């Protein structure tokens, strides 16, 4: 940015303060309405594991 130009940016400390206030207003829980057994929700961030198909006895390696 050149001298004399206006800046519409925040100082880092002000950004952190504004973000903190915004985050306090938000819920960290997501409620999902679903019929039990109708869906499977999986959140996995680690190593992949083999999938065992019970009916065909096949195993798929990732």
LINWOQUI-V618677 format. One record per backbone hydrogen bond with DSSP energy under -0.5 kcal/mol. CO is the residue of the C=O (numbers start at 0). NH is the residue of the N-H. E is the energy in kcal/mol with one decimal. If there is no record, write none. Layout:
BEGIN
co: (CO;CO)
nh: (NH;NH)
e: (E;E)
END
This chain:
BEGIN
co: (1;10;11;12;13;14;15;16;17;18;19;20;21;21;22;28;31;34;34;39;49;50;50;51;52;57;58;59)
nh: (4;14;15;16;17;18;19;20;21;22;23;24;24;25;25;30;33;37;38;41;51;52;59;53;56;52;60;50)
e: (-1.6;-2.5;-2.6;-2.0;-2.8;-2.8;-2.4;-2.0;-2.3;-3.0;-1.8;-0.7;-0.9;-0.6;-1.0;-0.6;-0.5;-2.3;-0.6;-0.6;-0.5;-0.6;-2.9;-0.8;-1.7;-3.0;-0.6;-2.5)
END
